[in-house]
């Protein structure tokens, strides 16, 4: 326990997280910090003395969800201690700072993306300040990575490992460079040391994180060294390696080779294309063309024929015509993604795209979105269907929320895998272990089957 922050000892807390994997990692560090101060995690708002919202501002819906849930805290009965502290962190906090109090009356603490380490002090000041002042820290410069803080991992067998923060790409629709700052890479030796420690602690799957992992190391070493990092993490012996996010413009042939050669790098890649139209890609400042992206896909599949590819797609970017949209449809058909996240364009204040004028009726954009979503769904089913009757290895993660007698995990290709818990076992004997599952039902979004052999 920390020697400081004595007034936090025994306080209960709940962390609610929105958004990307980086926020999930930051939430684990927040929980670790509060644990180190003697706080106790609870499962409901009504039990919590401290509620922390980790926020995302990439899409407008995230703002709406935050405002709704944080504002509703006013009506939640006081905790047993008699006073609740509400703290807001993450990208919305970094973007809006003290202005958040105008949207969400009653909040006590606002802390930015680089201010995680300061959270206990901010909460303590909020508790002891009799005037009820809003405590704010959104300072970015001169602070290290959150990886230096204690962690309360959501899953003991899985770990998020940030390798860099920030982004230099300034896509015209994206707010991330403005709230996460410019690219800043961690020293490779520190990343490897952390991964080795995680493996010693029993972690079986590591996910390397960055806004654009493919440019890892450019700021430190003068050129990207992500391929070298992949091979080095592979040498730690961790059983599964994943990574996100990956910008097509920086995905090198050396990284493709490293993925193919490093057997514990999983055969799946999320490679956001956003649009199939070169004209729209240029307007988005994505720095690659349709033809360039398709050429990259061909090189990836030549090196890894069985790889599962996923992507992000935006519908309704300002100025998108029916012809542009048809190019997106045709690219999706040609690549045949195993899965895709589809979004209707959302204006983010402060980005260049927010000032772009577009007169396309919403119903036209919605109709295009529905067509794309149907295509993505059809292709996801086609990607899963060949696995019917095959045996897949699943890392079991939890009991299904819909059926307590069903276990859920993910395959090497990141497919959701379900199978019934054998009667002679408890769920705890499976969670965090690998199981071979013979698939007897291949559906659009999951595989379902029966256990083959024993967990390992």
Secondary structure as UniProt FT lines:
FT   HELIX           6..8
FT   TURN            9..10
FT   STRAND          12..17
FT   HELIX           21..36
FT   TURN            37..38
FT   STRAND          40..41
FT   HELIX           45..47
FT   STRAND          50..55
FT   HELIX           60..72
FT   HELIX           73..75
FT   TURN            80..81
FT   STRAND          85..90
FT   HELIX           91..96
FT   HELIX           97..99
FT   HELIX           100..103
FT   TURN            105..106
FT   STRAND          109..111
FT   TURN            113..114
FT   HELIX           116..118
FT   HELIX           119..128
FT   TURN            130..131
FT   STRAND          135..137
FT   TURN            141..142
FT   HELIX           146..148
FT   TURN            156..157
FT   STRAND          158..162
FT   STRAND          164..165
FT   TURN            172..173
FT   HELIX           176..180
FT   STRAND          184..185
FT   HELIX           188..200
FT   TURN            201..202
FT   STRAND          205..209
FT   TURN            211..212
FT   HELIX           213..215
FT   TURN            216..217
FT   HELIX           218..221
FT   HELIX           226..234
FT   TURN            235..237
FT   STRAND          240..244
FT   STRAND          246..247
FT   HELIX           248..250
FT   HELIX           253..261
FT   TURN            263..264
FT   STRAND          268..272
FT   HELIX           278..283
FT   TURN            284..285
FT   HELIX           290..303
FT   TURN            305..306
FT   STRAND          308..315
FT   TURN            318..319
FT   HELIX           322..335
FT   STRAND          339..344
FT   TURN            349..350
FT   HELIX           352..355
FT   HELIX           362..385
FT   TURN            386..389
FT   STRAND          391..399
FT   TURN            404..405
FT   STRAND          406..411
FT   TURN            412..413
FT   STRAND          416..420
FT   TURN            423..424
FT   HELIX           427..429
FT   TURN            430..432
FT   STRAND          434..442
FT   STRAND          447..452
//
